[in-house]
């Protein structure tokens, strides 16, 4: 897992209420046709078979996190949203637990295990699996 800084997001200068729900993704400064949920990239990594992006988006009192998996051709493979209904998912830490398995910590105490299954080992299996640590 290699930290990178090749991706960026479309900047929105309008008022919060007027912002679109998705932002264009840029690669090395070049705009792609891909739109993703989020206003800021928290972390981005290159792995052998995919790119992993952790994006944040916030509403007035809550913050959410979007996990985005891209293949090496910069095509969207999968997404997962930590949606903040009456909660906030402010990413405070991120750790690699093992190959394609990560720990996300929100608000310094809510812990989730994120497992990426890409390339998929079984046709009908999910690419992103999330489990909350208890």
N, C-alpha and C positions, 0 to 999 in steps of 0.2 A: 504494500500500500504506500503510494508515493503522494505526498501533498503537492498540489499544483496550483497555479494561478492563471489558467488559460481561459476560463469562462467568466463572463460577466453578464449582468442583466440590464435591460432597458431601464433608463432612469425616468421617473415620473415626477414632474415638477408641479403638477396640479395639486389642488387640495385633496386631502385624504378621501373625501366623499366622492370625488370625481375620478379617482384612479380606476383603471381597469382591473379585473380580477386576475389577469395573467400578464406576464411580461415576456418580451422577446429575449431569447438567449443569444449571447454573442460568444464567438470562439476567436480568440486572439484579435479581438476588436471588430471582427466581421459579423454582421447580423445574420442569423439563421432564420429559417421559416418556423422554427420550433418556439412555441409559447409555453411557459410553465407558471405555476402558481408561486408567487413570492416576489419580494422587493429587494432582497439582499441575499448574497451567497455567504453563508456562515463558514462552510468548509467545502473543499473539493479535493477529490483524490483520483488518481489513476491506478487501476488495477490491471492485471494481465488481460482480462476479457471485457472490462467495462470501466466507465467513469461513475463515480458516486458523488452526488452533490447534495448538500444539506442547505436548504434555503429557509429564510424566515419571512413571515408576513405578519403584519399586526393590524388589529383593528383598535378602536379607541382605548379599550381597557384590557384586551386579551392579545396574546401572541401565539402564533401557530408555527409549525415546522413542516416542511415538505421534503420528503426523501425522493430523489430523482436518480434513476439508473439509466444511463445512456450506453449504447454499444460503441464500438470504436469508430463507427461511421457517423457518429453523432445523431443517431436515431433513438427516439424514446423507447425504452424497453418496459419500464414500470415506474409507478409513483406510489407513494404512501403519504397520507396527510395525518398529522397530529392536529386535530381540529379542536379549537379552544372553547367549546360550549361551556360557559361558566367556569372556565379554567384558563390557565396560561401555560404554554409550552415553550418557555424560554430555554434554549439549549445552553447549558452551563458546562458540559463536559462530554467528550466523545472518546471512546477507547476501543482498540482492536482486541477482541477476546481470542479469536483464532481465525483461520483462513475463512473469509467471507462471513464472519460473525462479529458483531460490534455491540458495544454498550452505549446507549444514549442516556444522558442524565439531564433532566429538565428541572429547573428551579432548585437545583442543588440536592434534591432528594428523590424525585420520581425517576426510577430506573427502568429502561426497556432494553430488551435484547432484539437486535435487528439482524436477521439472517438473509443473505442474498443468494439466491439459487439461479445463477446465470454464468455460463449458458445452462439452460434448464436440463436437468438430468432425466426428467420424466415429462412427457408431453403435456399432461394436465396439471402439473404442479405449479404453485405460485412462485413468482420471482422474488417477491418480498414477503417475509414472514416476520411479524412483530409479536413479542411476548413481554408482558409486564412482569418485572421481578417483584416478588412479594416479600 
